[in-house]
Each structure stands twice: as structure tokens, then as C-alpha cells.
Amino acid sequence: MKLSIIIPVYNEEKTIMQLLNKVNSVNLNKLRLKKEIIVVNDGSTDSTKNILIENKAKYSKLINKKNQGKGSAIRLGFKKISGDLIIIQDADLEYNPNEYSKLLEPILEGKTSVVYGSRFNKKNKTWAIPTHYIGNRFLSFVLNVLFLRNISDMETCYKCFTKKILSRLRLRENDFRIEPEITTQIIKKGFKLIEIPITYHSRGYDKGKKINWVDGIKALFAIVKYRFEK
């Protein structure tokens, strides 16, 4: 079996090589999984594109596109996969690729077809931007109220699922609204979702963080829209 790792990247010249090295060093032999690394460069204006071109051995496929947003990059990456399992990996260093195994195990053991890595646990006591903590909590709260669920971290990057699940998703969003779009479709289609605690090293705007309060408002309206959309 093969794991397809989708890495959307936009202006991450300071972190992309470190991240790719971490992903490449992950050993999935015990799970009998091969890795496929698909990098989608979403129109970076710094040296990200040149760094990627110069380091072709670090990934399986590179897709360069004009800047349209994280959702657009993820959707394009999904179209290029050849793996049986999929996970989304941000191009910064906030998430630890060494935790792939514990995210994949529930799927490989047949317990579920969808696993999210939840950042809200005792290990992650501090966030670089406190309002992001509050905003993420609030968005998940609204989702749970509207959909009668108990999901702690809807906005997590670490969304892992099977190719069969992906084939059932009809995604349209180009920006960060891809997060609630994926989650609401998984819920409405009746798929079981398991959350696994993960470590999270949040960064501030001075370190390249891009999502802001406007994206939070958009995500909120997306949750409501998808709750009542047929």
C-alpha cells in the first residue's frame, strides 16, 4: 500500500527543506507503506519554487500553479495521487511528520476510514497567537452544535483518509474554507471520524503564519452554509 502526502506550499522558503527532510525521514516500513510526496507550489513569490526545483529528489511530484489559495492547492494535489491513503501536510514546521504512524494505525486496523490529528490536548499548552486558539475552538463548537458531533479540531491540517473516502468528496473551495468543506462532507456522508492527539508547535505572523481573522469569519459562514446545503 502507499501513502500519498499532499503538501500545499506558499512562500515557505525558510521551512520547506526542513519539512521535506522530516517527511522523507519518516519510516513507515512497520506499517508496510510506501510514501508518495506531492508538493503543490501555490504561486510562491519568494525562493520556494527555486528551492523545490533544485531538490527534486525530496519529493515524488511537483505541481507549480498560480496563487489561488490552500484549498485550490489541496484539490489539485488530490487529483494527482496514486496512493491508497492520503494525508495533508502543511509546509511549515507546526506539525510533526513522525506522528503519521499513529494517525494511520486506526485506518489500517479497520477501525475507521478517517482520522484527524487534534491539537487540543495537554501537550500543547501555548499558542503563538492566542486568538487563533479561541477561534479554532469556536469554529469546532459551532460545527458540533449544528451537526450534533463532538469534534475537537475541525481546522487541523492533519486530515487522513482512504482513497475511497476522497472519491466521495466533491470539493470546491479555493482558500482555507477547504477545512470545513472537507469535514462537513465527511459528516453528512456518514463516515466515522476518529481524532488522535498530536503535538503542535504554533508560529506567529513574524514566522510566516498566514491565516487570519478574516479566514475565520469565512470558515464560520462556510460551516453554516454547508449545514443547510443539500
Contacts in CASP RR format, 6 or more apart in sequence:
PFRMAT RR
TARGET T0000
AUTHOR 0000-0000-0000
METHOD contacts of the structure
MODEL  1
MKLSIIIPVYNEEKTIMQLLNKVNSVNLNKLRLKKEIIVVNDGSTDSTKN
ILIENKAKYSKLINKKNQGKGSAIRLGFKKISGDLIIIQDADLEYNPNEY
SKLLEPILEGKTSVVYGSRFNKKNKTWAIPTHYIGNRFLSFVLNVLFLRN
ISDMETCYKCFTKKILSRLRLRENDFRIEPEITTQIIKKGFKLIEIPITY
HSRGYDKGKKINWVDGIKALFAIVKYRFEK
1 32 0 8 1.000
1 33 0 8 1.000
1 34 0 8 1.000
1 83 0 8 1.000
1 84 0 8 1.000
1 85 0 8 1.000
2 33 0 8 1.000
2 34 0 8 1.000
2 35 0 8 1.000
2 36 0 8 1.000
2 82 0 8 1.000
2 83 0 8 1.000
2 84 0 8 1.000
2 85 0 8 1.000
3 28 0 8 1.000
3 33 0 8 1.000
3 34 0 8 1.000
3 35 0 8 1.000
3 36 0 8 1.000
3 83 0 8 1.000
3 84 0 8 1.000
3 85 0 8 1.000
3 86 0 8 1.000
3 87 0 8 1.000
3 100 0 8 1.000
3 104 0 8 1.000
4 36 0 8 1.000
4 38 0 8 1.000
4 81 0 8 1.000
4 82 0 8 1.000
4 83 0 8 1.000
4 85 0 8 1.000
4 86 0 8 1.000
4 87 0 8 1.000
5 23 0 8 1.000
5 35 0 8 1.000
5 36 0 8 1.000
5 37 0 8 1.000
5 38 0 8 1.000
5 86 0 8 1.000
5 87 0 8 1.000
5 89 0 8 1.000
6 38 0 8 1.000
6 40 0 8 1.000
6 74 0 8 1.000
6 77 0 8 1.000
6 78 0 8 1.000
6 81 0 8 1.000
6 86 0 8 1.000
6 87 0 8 1.000
6 88 0 8 1.000
6 89 0 8 1.000
7 19 0 8 1.000
7 20 0 8 1.000
7 23 0 8 1.000
7 37 0 8 1.000
7 38 0 8 1.000
7 39 0 8 1.000
7 40 0 8 1.000
7 59 0 8 1.000
7 89 0 8 1.000
7 90 0 8 1.000
7 91 0 8 1.000
8 40 0 8 1.000
8 42 0 8 1.000
8 69 0 8 1.000
8 70 0 8 1.000
8 71 0 8 1.000
8 73 0 8 1.000
8 74 0 8 1.000
8 77 0 8 1.000
8 88 0 8 1.000
8 90 0 8 1.000
8 91 0 8 1.000
9 16 0 8 1.000
9 39 0 8 1.000
9 40 0 8 1.000
9 41 0 8 1.000
9 42 0 8 1.000
9 44 0 8 1.000
9 48 0 8 1.000
9 52 0 8 1.000
9 73 0 8 1.000
9 91 0 8 1.000
10 41 0 8 1.000
10 42 0 8 1.000
10 43 0 8 1.000
10 44 0 8 1.000
10 48 0 8 1.000
10 67 0 8 1.000
10 69 0 8 1.000
10 70 0 8 1.000
10 73 0 8 1.000
10 91 0 8 1.000
10 210 0 8 1.000
11 44 0 8 1.000
11 45 0 8 1.000
11 46 0 8 1.000
11 48 0 8 1.000
11 208 0 8 1.000
12 19 0 8 1.000
12 44 0 8 1.000
12 48 0 8 1.000
12 91 0 8 1.000
12 92 0 8 1.000
12 208 0 8 1.000
13 44 0 8 1.000
13 46 0 8 1.000
13 47 0 8 1.000
13 48 0 8 1.000
13 51 0 8 1.000
15 91 0 8 1.000
15 92 0 8 1.000
15 93 0 8 1.000
16 48 0 8 1.000
16 51 0 8 1.000
16 52 0 8 1.000
16 91 0 8 1.000
17 51 0 8 1.000
17 55 0 8 1.000
17 58 0 8 1.000
18 93 0 8 1.000
19 89 0 8 1.000
19 91 0 8 1.000
19 92 0 8 1.000
19 93 0 8 1.000
19 97 0 8 1.000
20 37 0 8 1.000
20 39 0 8 1.000
20 55 0 8 1.000
20 58 0 8 1.000
20 59 0 8 1.000
21 58 0 8 1.000
22 93 0 8 1.000
22 96 0 8 1.000
22 97 0 8 1.000
22 98 0 8 1.000
23 35 0 8 1.000
23 37 0 8 1.000
23 89 0 8 1.000
23 97 0 8 1.000
24 35 0 8 1.000
24 37 0 8 1.000
24 58 0 8 1.000
25 97 0 8 1.000
26 35 0 8 1.000
26 97 0 8 1.000
26 98 0 8 1.000
26 100 0 8 1.000
26 101 0 8 1.000
28 34 0 8 1.000
28 35 0 8 1.000
28 100 0 8 1.000
28 101 0 8 1.000
28 104 0 8 1.000
30 101 0 8 1.000
31 101 0 8 1.000
31 104 0 8 1.000
31 105 0 8 1.000
31 108 0 8 1.000
33 85 0 8 1.000
33 104 0 8 1.000
35 60 0 8 1.000
36 60 0 8 1.000
36 61 0 8 1.000
36 81 0 8 1.000
36 82 0 8 1.000
36 83 0 8 1.000
37 58 0 8 1.000
37 59 0 8 1.000
37 60 0 8 1.000
37 61 0 8 1.000
38 59 0 8 1.000
38 60 0 8 1.000
38 61 0 8 1.000
38 63 0 8 1.000
38 77 0 8 1.000
38 80 0 8 1.000
38 81 0 8 1.000
39 52 0 8 1.000
39 59 0 8 1.000
39 61 0 8 1.000
39 62 0 8 1.000
39 63 0 8 1.000
39 91 0 8 1.000
40 63 0 8 1.000
40 65 0 8 1.000
40 73 0 8 1.000
40 74 0 8 1.000
40 76 0 8 1.000
40 77 0 8 1.000
41 48 0 8 1.000
41 49 0 8 1.000
41 52 0 8 1.000
41 62 0 8 1.000
41 63 0 8 1.000
41 64 0 8 1.000
41 65 0 8 1.000
41 73 0 8 1.000
42 65 0 8 1.000
42 67 0 8 1.000
42 68 0 8 1.000
42 69 0 8 1.000
42 70 0 8 1.000
42 72 0 8 1.000
42 73 0 8 1.000
43 49 0 8 1.000
43 64 0 8 1.000
43 65 0 8 1.000
43 66 0 8 1.000
43 67 0 8 1.000
44 67 0 8 1.000
45 67 0 8 1.000
49 64 0 8 1.000
52 58 0 8 1.000
52 59 0 8 1.000
52 62 0 8 1.000
53 62 0 8 1.000
56 62 0 8 1.000
61 80 0 8 1.000
63 76 0 8 1.000
63 77 0 8 1.000
63 80 0 8 1.000
65 72 0 8 1.000
65 73 0 8 1.000
65 76 0 8 1.000
68 174 0 8 1.000
69 174 0 8 1.000
69 175 0 8 1.000
69 176 0 8 1.000
70 175 0 8 1.000
70 176 0 8 1.000
70 178 0 8 1.000
71 171 0 8 1.000
71 173 0 8 1.000
71 174 0 8 1.000
71 175 0 8 1.000
71 176 0 8 1.000
71 177 0 8 1.000
71 178 0 8 1.000
72 174 0 8 1.000
72 175 0 8 1.000
74 88 0 8 1.000
74 171 0 8 1.000
74 178 0 8 1.000
75 171 0 8 1.000
75 174 0 8 1.000
75 178 0 8 1.000
78 86 0 8 1.000
78 166 0 8 1.000
78 171 0 8 1.000
81 163 0 8 1.000
81 166 0 8 1.000
83 163 0 8 1.000
84 162 0 8 1.000
84 163 0 8 1.000
85 104 0 8 1.000
85 107 0 8 1.000
85 160 0 8 1.000
85 161 0 8 1.000
85 162 0 8 1.000
85 163 0 8 1.000
86 160 0 8 1.000
86 161 0 8 1.000
86 162 0 8 1.000
86 163 0 8 1.000
86 166 0 8 1.000
87 100 0 8 1.000
87 103 0 8 1.000
87 104 0 8 1.000
87 158 0 8 1.000
87 159 0 8 1.000
87 160 0 8 1.000
88 157 0 8 1.000
88 158 0 8 1.000
88 159 0 8 1.000
88 160 0 8 1.000
89 95 0 8 1.000
89 97 0 8 1.000
89 157 0 8 1.000
89 158 0 8 1.000
90 157 0 8 1.000
92 203 0 8 1.000
92 207 0 8 1.000
92 208 0 8 1.000
93 201 0 8 1.000
93 203 0 8 1.000
94 157 0 8 1.000
94 200 0 8 1.000
94 201 0 8 1.000
94 202 0 8 1.000
94 203 0 8 1.000
95 157 0 8 1.000
95 158 0 8 1.000
95 198 0 8 1.000
95 200 0 8 1.000
95 201 0 8 1.000
96 198 0 8 1.000
96 199 0 8 1.000
96 201 0 8 1.000
99 117 0 8 1.000
99 158 0 8 1.000
99 196 0 8 1.000
99 198 0 8 1.000
99 199 0 8 1.000
102 196 0 8 1.000
103 115 0 8 1.000
103 117 0 8 1.000
103 158 0 8 1.000
103 160 0 8 1.000
103 196 0 8 1.000
103 198 0 8 1.000
104 115 0 8 1.000
104 160 0 8 1.000
106 112 0 8 1.000
106 115 0 8 1.000
106 194 0 8 1.000
106 196 0 8 1.000
107 113 0 8 1.000
107 114 0 8 1.000
107 115 0 8 1.000
107 160 0 8 1.000
107 161 0 8 1.000
107 162 0 8 1.000
111 194 0 8 1.000
112 191 0 8 1.000
112 192 0 8 1.000
112 193 0 8 1.000
112 194 0 8 1.000
113 161 0 8 1.000
113 162 0 8 1.000
113 164 0 8 1.000
113 165 0 8 1.000
113 191 0 8 1.000
113 192 0 8 1.000
114 159 0 8 1.000
114 160 0 8 1.000
114 161 0 8 1.000
114 162 0 8 1.000
114 165 0 8 1.000
114 186 0 8 1.000
114 191 0 8 1.000
114 192 0 8 1.000
114 193 0 8 1.000
114 194 0 8 1.000
115 159 0 8 1.000
115 160 0 8 1.000
115 161 0 8 1.000
115 193 0 8 1.000
115 194 0 8 1.000
115 195 0 8 1.000
115 196 0 8 1.000
116 151 0 8 1.000
116 153 0 8 1.000
116 154 0 8 1.000
116 156 0 8 1.000
116 158 0 8 1.000
116 159 0 8 1.000
116 160 0 8 1.000
116 193 0 8 1.000
116 194 0 8 1.000
116 195 0 8 1.000
116 196 0 8 1.000
117 153 0 8 1.000
117 156 0 8 1.000
117 158 0 8 1.000
117 159 0 8 1.000
117 160 0 8 1.000
117 195 0 8 1.000
117 196 0 8 1.000
117 197 0 8 1.000
117 198 0 8 1.000
118 152 0 8 1.000
118 153 0 8 1.000
118 156 0 8 1.000
118 195 0 8 1.000
118 196 0 8 1.000
118 197 0 8 1.000
118 198 0 8 1.000
119 136 0 8 1.000
119 153 0 8 1.000
119 156 0 8 1.000
119 198 0 8 1.000
119 200 0 8 1.000
120 136 0 8 1.000
120 137 0 8 1.000
120 152 0 8 1.000
120 153 0 8 1.000
121 197 0 8 1.000
121 198 0 8 1.000
123 197 0 8 1.000
123 199 0 8 1.000
123 200 0 8 1.000
124 199 0 8 1.000
124 200 0 8 1.000
124 202 0 8 1.000
126 202 0 8 1.000
127 133 0 8 1.000
127 202 0 8 1.000
128 202 0 8 1.000
128 203 0 8 1.000
128 204 0 8 1.000
128 207 0 8 1.000
128 209 0 8 1.000
129 202 0 8 1.000
129 204 0 8 1.000
129 205 0 8 1.000
129 209 0 8 1.000
131 213 0 8 1.000
132 202 0 8 1.000
132 211 0 8 1.000
135 216 0 8 1.000
136 153 0 8 1.000
136 154 0 8 1.000
136 155 0 8 1.000
138 220 0 8 1.000
139 154 0 8 1.000
139 155 0 8 1.000
139 180 0 8 1.000
139 216 0 8 1.000
139 219 0 8 1.000
139 220 0 8 1.000
139 223 0 8 1.000
140 151 0 8 1.000
140 152 0 8 1.000
140 153 0 8 1.000
140 154 0 8 1.000
140 155 0 8 1.000
142 220 0 8 1.000
142 223 0 8 1.000
142 224 0 8 1.000
143 149 0 8 1.000
143 151 0 8 1.000
143 154 0 8 1.000
143 180 0 8 1.000
143 183 0 8 1.000
143 184 0 8 1.000
143 223 0 8 1.000
144 150 0 8 1.000
144 151 0 8 1.000
146 223 0 8 1.000
146 224 0 8 1.000
146 227 0 8 1.000
147 184 0 8 1.000
147 187 0 8 1.000
147 188 0 8 1.000
147 227 0 8 1.000
149 187 0 8 1.000
151 183 0 8 1.000
151 193 0 8 1.000
151 195 0 8 1.000
152 195 0 8 1.000
153 195 0 8 1.000
154 179 0 8 1.000
154 180 0 8 1.000
154 183 0 8 1.000
155 179 0 8 1.000
155 180 0 8 1.000
155 219 0 8 1.000
156 179 0 8 1.000
156 198 0 8 1.000
158 198 0 8 1.000
159 182 0 8 1.000
159 183 0 8 1.000
161 186 0 8 1.000
161 191 0 8 1.000
165 186 0 8 1.000
165 191 0 8 1.000
168 185 0 8 1.000
168 189 0 8 1.000
168 191 0 8 1.000
169 182 0 8 1.000
169 185 0 8 1.000
169 186 0 8 1.000
170 185 0 8 1.000
171 178 0 8 1.000
171 181 0 8 1.000
171 182 0 8 1.000
171 185 0 8 1.000
172 181 0 8 1.000
173 181 0 8 1.000
173 222 0 8 1.000
175 215 0 8 1.000
175 218 0 8 1.000
176 211 0 8 1.000
176 215 0 8 1.000
176 216 0 8 1.000
176 218 0 8 1.000
176 219 0 8 1.000
177 215 0 8 1.000
177 218 0 8 1.000
177 219 0 8 1.000
177 222 0 8 1.000
179 219 0 8 1.000
180 219 0 8 1.000
180 222 0 8 1.000
180 223 0 8 1.000
180 226 0 8 1.000
181 222 0 8 1.000
181 226 0 8 1.000
183 193 0 8 1.000
184 222 0 8 1.000
184 223 0 8 1.000
184 226 0 8 1.000
184 227 0 8 1.000
185 226 0 8 1.000
186 193 0 8 1.000
187 193 0 8 1.000
188 226 0 8 1.000
202 209 0 8 1.000
203 209 0 8 1.000
END
